[in-house]
Amino acid sequence: MTGKLYLIPSPLGDCPIDNVIPVYIKHIINTIDIYIAEDVRTVRRYLKKAGIVKPVDELIFLILNEHTHGAEIGKLLNPLLEGKNIGLVSEAGVPAIADPGADIVRLAHEKNIDVIPLTGPSSILLAMMASGLNGQNFAFAGYLPVQKNDRIKQIRHLEKKSETENQTQIFIEAPYRNQHLITDIVDNCNPNTYLCIACDITLHTEYIKTKQIKDWNKNIPDINKRPAIFLIHKF
C-alpha cells in the first residue's frame, strides 16, 4: 500500500496560527514524519508554531525548489511508494498554487498515489474574493516581466484580455518592485479599468482596495516590500 501525499497549508505571514489554519491540521501533522519543503528552516518554525508534538529534529525534510529537477523530483516520492505519508508544505499559503509543489503532485497522480488537499489561506483566492471583480471568470498570470517595456506590454495585453473575455486578470510581483508595477499599471491602463491591490492578506496590516485607474492615480499607496496581489478588469 502506498502512502498519502498531504498538501499542508501555511500562514501567509506572521499571524496567529489559529486565525488561518484549521485545528484538524494539527492532528494531521502529528501523523507525518516526512516533509517536502522549499525552505527547511521556514517549515521547521511553522510546525513548531502549529503544535507538532514529535521533536522536529526527528523529522525528515526533503527539498523541492527551483533547483530540483527531473529525476530528483521523482525520488522525493520514494517514501510514499514504501507506504509512508508525506506532507508537502508551501512557503506561504497553499501548496502547488504559485508554488513549485505542482510538479510533485502531478507525479504522485501518475503513480496512483492519493493526494489529500487541506484547507488553508490562498492569497490569490482571498484577493479575488475581496476584489469585487468577476469571480466567475478569472486567470492567474503569475509574475510579469522584469523589463519595463515588456512589463507594460504584458499589462496592456492583460487589460485587453480582461475586456474581451470578461475575465479578471490576477498577477504578482516581487515585493521590492511593487511601486514600479503600480506606476506602470496606472500610467498605461484605461482610466475606467478597475485595479484591486491586496496587500498583507490575513495580517494585521492587511490592505485591500479596488478602484478605477483614474482614482488610483490620485492616491497611490506605498506598499514597497510588502507581499501583494494585483487584479485588473476592464468592463
TIDRENGU-879089 format. One record per residue (C-alpha): x, y, z; residue in three letters; residue number from 1. Coordinates in steps of 0.5 Angstrom, whole numbers, plus 500, padded with zeros to 3 digits. Layout:
<nodes>
+-----+-----+-----+-----+-----+
|  px |  py |  pz |   r |   k |
+-----+-----+-----+-----+-----+
|   X |   Y |   Z | ala | NUM |
...
+-----+-----+-----+-----+-----+
</nodes>
This chain:
<nodes>
+-----+-----+-----+-----+-----+
|  px |  py |  pz |   r |   k |
+-----+-----+-----+-----+-----+
| 500 | 500 | 500 | met |   1 |
| 503 | 507 | 498 | thr |   2 |
| 503 | 513 | 503 | gly |   3 |
| 499 | 519 | 502 | lys |   4 |
| 501 | 526 | 500 | leu |   5 |
| 498 | 531 | 504 | tyr |   6 |
| 498 | 538 | 502 | leu |   7 |
| 499 | 542 | 508 | ile |   8 |
| 498 | 550 | 508 | pro |   9 |
| 502 | 555 | 512 | ser |  10 |
| 500 | 562 | 514 | pro |  11 |
| 502 | 568 | 509 | leu |  12 |
| 506 | 572 | 514 | gly |  13 |
| 507 | 573 | 522 | asp |  14 |
| 500 | 572 | 525 | cys |  15 |
| 496 | 567 | 530 | pro |  16 |
| 496 | 560 | 527 | ile |  17 |
| 489 | 559 | 529 | asp |  18 |
| 487 | 565 | 525 | asn |  19 |
| 488 | 562 | 519 | val |  20 |
| 490 | 554 | 520 | ile |  21 |
| 484 | 549 | 522 | pro |  22 |
| 485 | 546 | 528 | val |  23 |
| 485 | 539 | 525 | tyr |  24 |
| 491 | 540 | 521 | ile |  25 |
| 495 | 540 | 528 | lys |  26 |
| 493 | 533 | 528 | his |  27 |
| 495 | 531 | 521 | ile |  28 |
| 502 | 534 | 522 | ile |  29 |
| 503 | 529 | 528 | asn |  30 |
| 502 | 523 | 524 | thr |  31 |
| 507 | 525 | 519 | ile |  32 |
| 515 | 524 | 520 | asp |  33 |
| 517 | 526 | 513 | ile |  34 |
| 516 | 533 | 510 | tyr |  35 |
| 518 | 536 | 503 | ile |  36 |
| 519 | 544 | 503 | ala |  37 |
| 522 | 549 | 499 | glu |  38 |
| 526 | 552 | 506 | asp |  39 |
| 527 | 547 | 511 | val |  40 |
| 528 | 553 | 517 | arg |  41 |
| 521 | 556 | 515 | thr |  42 |
| 518 | 549 | 515 | val |  43 |
| 521 | 547 | 522 | arg |  44 |
| 519 | 554 | 525 | arg |  45 |
| 512 | 553 | 522 | tyr |  46 |
| 511 | 546 | 525 | leu |  47 |
| 513 | 548 | 532 | lys |  48 |
| 508 | 554 | 532 | lys |  49 |
| 503 | 550 | 529 | ala |  50 |
| 504 | 545 | 535 | gly |  51 |
| 507 | 539 | 533 | ile |  52 |
| 509 | 534 | 539 | val |  53 |
| 514 | 530 | 536 | lys |  54 |
| 521 | 533 | 536 | pro |  55 |
| 523 | 537 | 530 | val |  56 |
| 530 | 534 | 530 | asp |  57 |
| 527 | 527 | 529 | glu |  58 |
| 523 | 529 | 523 | leu |  59 |
| 526 | 528 | 515 | ile |  60 |
| 526 | 534 | 511 | phe |  61 |
| 526 | 533 | 503 | leu |  62 |
| 528 | 540 | 499 | ile |  63 |
| 524 | 542 | 493 | leu |  64 |
| 525 | 548 | 490 | asn |  65 |
| 527 | 552 | 483 | glu |  66 |
| 534 | 548 | 483 | his |  67 |
| 530 | 541 | 484 | thr |  68 |
| 529 | 538 | 477 | his |  69 |
| 528 | 531 | 473 | gly |  70 |
| 530 | 525 | 477 | ala |  71 |
| 531 | 529 | 483 | glu |  72 |
| 524 | 530 | 484 | ile |  73 |
| 521 | 523 | 483 | gly |  74 |
| 526 | 521 | 488 | lys |  75 |
| 522 | 525 | 493 | leu |  76 |
| 516 | 520 | 492 | leu |  77 |
| 520 | 514 | 494 | asn |  78 |
| 518 | 514 | 502 | pro |  79 |
| 511 | 514 | 499 | leu |  80 |
| 512 | 508 | 495 | leu |  81 |
| 514 | 505 | 501 | glu |  82 |
| 508 | 506 | 505 | gly |  83 |
| 510 | 513 | 509 | lys |  84 |
| 506 | 519 | 509 | asn |  85 |
| 509 | 526 | 507 | ile |  86 |
| 507 | 533 | 508 | gly |  87 |
| 508 | 538 | 502 | leu |  88 |
| 509 | 545 | 505 | val |  89 |
| 509 | 551 | 502 | ser |  90 |
| 513 | 557 | 504 | glu |  91 |
| 507 | 561 | 505 | ala |  92 |
| 499 | 559 | 503 | gly |  93 |
| 497 | 553 | 500 | val |  94 |
| 502 | 548 | 496 | pro |  95 |
| 502 | 548 | 489 | ala |  96 |
| 499 | 555 | 487 | ile |  97 |
| 504 | 559 | 485 | ala |  98 |
| 509 | 554 | 488 | asp |  99 |
| 514 | 549 | 486 | pro | 100 |
| 510 | 544 | 489 | gly | 101 |
| 505 | 542 | 483 | ala | 102 |
| 511 | 538 | 480 | asp | 103 |
| 511 | 533 | 486 | ile | 104 |
| 503 | 533 | 486 | val | 105 |
| 503 | 531 | 478 | arg | 106 |
| 508 | 526 | 479 | leu | 107 |
| 504 | 523 | 485 | ala | 108 |
| 498 | 522 | 481 | his | 109 |
| 502 | 519 | 475 | glu | 110 |
| 504 | 514 | 481 | lys | 111 |
| 497 | 513 | 483 | asn | 112 |
| 499 | 516 | 490 | ile | 113 |
| 493 | 519 | 494 | asp | 114 |
| 493 | 527 | 494 | val | 115 |
| 490 | 530 | 500 | ile | 116 |
| 489 | 538 | 500 | pro | 117 |
| 488 | 541 | 506 | leu | 118 |
| 484 | 548 | 508 | thr | 119 |
| 488 | 554 | 509 | gly | 120 |
| 490 | 561 | 506 | pro | 121 |
| 491 | 562 | 499 | ser | 122 |
| 493 | 570 | 497 | ser | 123 |
| 490 | 569 | 490 | ile | 124 |
| 483 | 567 | 492 | leu | 125 |
| 483 | 571 | 498 | leu | 126 |
| 484 | 577 | 494 | ala | 127 |
| 479 | 575 | 488 | met | 128 |
| 474 | 574 | 494 | met | 129 |
| 475 | 581 | 497 | ala | 130 |
| 476 | 585 | 490 | ser | 131 |
| 469 | 586 | 488 | gly | 132 |
| 471 | 584 | 481 | leu | 133 |
| 469 | 578 | 476 | asn | 134 |
| 470 | 572 | 481 | gly | 135 |
| 466 | 567 | 475 | gln | 136 |
| 472 | 568 | 470 | asn | 137 |
| 479 | 570 | 472 | phe | 138 |
| 486 | 568 | 471 | ala | 139 |
| 493 | 568 | 475 | phe | 140 |
| 498 | 571 | 470 | ala | 141 |
| 504 | 570 | 475 | gly | 142 |
| 510 | 575 | 475 | tyr | 143 |
| 510 | 580 | 470 | leu | 144 |
| 517 | 581 | 466 | pro | 145 |
| 522 | 585 | 470 | val | 146 |
| 524 | 589 | 464 | gln | 147 |
| 520 | 596 | 464 | lys | 148 |
| 518 | 596 | 456 | asn | 149 |
| 516 | 588 | 457 | asp | 150 |
| 512 | 589 | 463 | arg | 151 |
| 508 | 595 | 460 | ile | 152 |
| 507 | 591 | 454 | lys | 153 |
| 504 | 585 | 458 | gln | 154 |
| 500 | 590 | 463 | ile | 155 |
| 496 | 592 | 456 | arg | 156 |
| 495 | 585 | 454 | his | 157 |
| 492 | 583 | 460 | leu | 158 |
| 488 | 589 | 461 | glu | 159 |
| 485 | 588 | 453 | lys | 160 |
| 484 | 580 | 455 | lys | 161 |
| 480 | 582 | 461 | ser | 162 |
| 475 | 587 | 457 | glu | 163 |
| 475 | 582 | 451 | thr | 164 |
| 474 | 576 | 455 | glu | 165 |
| 470 | 579 | 461 | asn | 166 |
| 476 | 576 | 466 | gln | 167 |
| 479 | 578 | 472 | thr | 168 |
| 487 | 578 | 471 | gln | 169 |
| 491 | 577 | 477 | ile | 170 |
| 498 | 577 | 478 | phe | 171 |
| 504 | 578 | 483 | ile | 172 |
| 511 | 582 | 483 | glu | 173 |
| 517 | 581 | 488 | ala | 174 |
| 515 | 586 | 494 | pro | 175 |
| 521 | 591 | 492 | tyr | 176 |
| 518 | 592 | 485 | arg | 177 |
| 511 | 594 | 488 | asn | 178 |
| 512 | 601 | 487 | gln | 179 |
| 514 | 601 | 480 | his | 180 |
| 509 | 596 | 478 | leu | 181 |
| 503 | 600 | 481 | ile | 182 |
| 506 | 606 | 477 | thr | 183 |
| 506 | 602 | 470 | asp | 184 |
| 499 | 600 | 471 | ile | 185 |
| 496 | 607 | 473 | val | 186 |
| 500 | 610 | 467 | asp | 187 |
| 498 | 605 | 462 | asn | 188 |
| 491 | 603 | 463 | cys | 189 |
| 485 | 606 | 461 | asn | 190 |
| 482 | 611 | 467 | pro | 191 |
| 476 | 607 | 467 | asn | 192 |
| 480 | 600 | 468 | thr | 193 |
| 479 | 597 | 475 | tyr | 194 |
| 485 | 596 | 480 | leu | 195 |
| 485 | 592 | 486 | cys | 196 |
| 491 | 592 | 491 | ile | 197 |
| 491 | 587 | 496 | ala | 198 |
| 497 | 587 | 501 | cys | 199 |
| 499 | 583 | 507 | asp | 200 |
| 493 | 579 | 507 | ile | 201 |
| 491 | 576 | 513 | thr | 202 |
| 496 | 580 | 517 | leu | 203 |
| 494 | 586 | 522 | his | 204 |
| 497 | 591 | 517 | thr | 205 |
| 492 | 588 | 511 | glu | 206 |
| 490 | 593 | 506 | tyr | 207 |
| 485 | 591 | 500 | ile | 208 |
| 482 | 597 | 496 | lys | 209 |
| 479 | 597 | 489 | thr | 210 |
| 479 | 603 | 485 | lys | 211 |
| 479 | 605 | 478 | gln | 212 |
| 485 | 607 | 475 | ile | 213 |
| 483 | 615 | 475 | lys | 214 |
| 482 | 614 | 482 | asp | 215 |
| 488 | 611 | 484 | trp | 216 |
| 492 | 616 | 480 | asn | 217 |
| 490 | 621 | 486 | lys | 218 |
| 493 | 617 | 491 | asn | 219 |
| 498 | 611 | 490 | ile | 220 |
| 499 | 607 | 497 | pro | 221 |
| 506 | 606 | 499 | asp | 222 |
| 507 | 598 | 499 | ile | 223 |
| 514 | 597 | 498 | asn | 224 |
| 517 | 591 | 500 | lys | 225 |
| 510 | 588 | 502 | arg | 226 |
| 507 | 582 | 499 | pro | 227 |
| 502 | 584 | 495 | ala | 228 |
| 497 | 581 | 489 | ile | 229 |
| 494 | 585 | 484 | phe | 230 |
| 488 | 585 | 480 | leu | 231 |
| 485 | 589 | 474 | ile | 232 |
| 479 | 588 | 470 | his | 233 |
| 476 | 593 | 464 | lys | 234 |
| 469 | 592 | 464 | phe | 235 |
+-----+-----+-----+-----+-----+
</nodes>
